């Protein structure tokens, strides 16, 4: 079973990512700064590998006027994204 369809792994995804990737919040911040250089205030952003929505949530909180399309091969992880991100986002 893939860890991206294992309910236990999915439940701890965000916590594990924060522990395993030093500076993850800073990576999100840097990505947001780079995106903001070329994304208009009401822009649309495609997030490939949206997974549990950690990056997308950060972007949505930082730029509430942006609209997002999140794609991921794991339907289970997209379910996490839908529950975590309270922003107009299309997922596939």
C-alpha positions in Angstrom: 0.0 0.0 0.0 1.3 3.4 -0.9 1.9 5.8 2.0 -0.3 8.3 0.1 -3.3 6.0 0.4 -2.5 4.6 3.9 -4.9 6.4 6.4 -2.4 6.4 9.2 0.4 7.9 7.0 -2.0 10.5 5.7 -3.2 11.5 9.2 0.4 12.3 10.2 1.6 13.7 6.8 1.8 17.4 7.8 3.5 16.7 11.1 6.0 14.3 9.5 6.8 16.7 6.7 7.6 19.5 9.2 10.0 17.1 11.1 11.6 15.7 8.0 12.2 18.8 6.0 14.2 21.4 7.8 13.1 24.9 7.0 9.9 23.8 5.3 8.0 27.0 6.4 10.9 29.0 4.9 10.6 27.1 1.7 6.9 27.9 1.5 7.7 31.6 2.2 10.4 31.7 -0.5 8.1 30.1 -3.0 5.4 32.6 -2.2 7.7 35.5 -2.7 8.8 34.1 -6.1 5.2 33.5 -7.2 4.2 37.0 -6.1 6.7 38.5 -8.4 4.7 37.4 -11.5 1.2 36.6 -10.1 -1.3 39.4 -10.2 -3.4 40.1 -7.1 -6.4 38.2 -8.5 -4.2 35.6 -10.2 -4.6 31.8 -10.7 -2.0 29.4 -9.5 -1.6 25.7 -10.5 -0.2 23.6 -7.7 1.0 20.3 -9.0 1.5 17.6 -6.4 -0.9 19.5 -4.1 -1.0 16.6 -1.7 -2.3 17.6 1.7 -2.3 21.2 0.8 0.5 22.5 3.0 1.9 24.9 0.4 -1.5 25.8 -1.0 -2.7 26.7 2.5 0.3 29.0 3.1 -0.2 30.7 -0.3 -4.0 31.1 0.3 -3.4 32.7 3.7 -0.7 35.0 2.3 -2.5 36.0 -0.9 -6.3 35.8 -0.4 -7.1 37.2 -3.8 -5.3 34.3 -5.6 -7.3 31.3 -7.0 -5.8 27.8 -7.0 -6.0 24.6 -9.0 -4.5 21.7 -7.0 -3.8 18.4 -8.7 -2.4 15.2 -7.1 -2.5 11.5 -8.0 -3.7 10.6 -4.5 -7.4 11.1 -4.0 -6.9 10.5 -0.3 -4.4 13.4 -0.1 -6.7 15.6 -2.0 -9.3 14.8 0.6 -6.9 16.2 3.2 -6.4 19.3 1.1 -10.1 19.9 0.9 -10.5 19.7 4.7 -7.5 21.8 5.5 -7.8 24.7 3.0 -10.7 27.0 3.4 -10.3 28.9 0.1 -11.9 28.7 -3.3 -9.7 25.9 -4.7 -10.4 23.4 -7.5 -8.8 20.0 -7.0 -8.3 17.1 -9.3 
